[in-house]
Amino acid sequence: TSRCLMKYYATVAASSSVVKSQNTVERIERRVLDSNPIM
């Protein structure tokens, strides 16, 4: 799970730095949740 978290945080950081909008972060969150139904 640590790897997934690292990947998730890296993606969020990249998306937030490139496009500073919560919509993108929410989309990534949904993608992560869909790909990793752990939570």
Buried (B, 14 or more C-beta within 10 A) or exposed (E): EEEEEEEBEEBBEEBBEEEEEEEBBEEBBEEBEEEEEEE
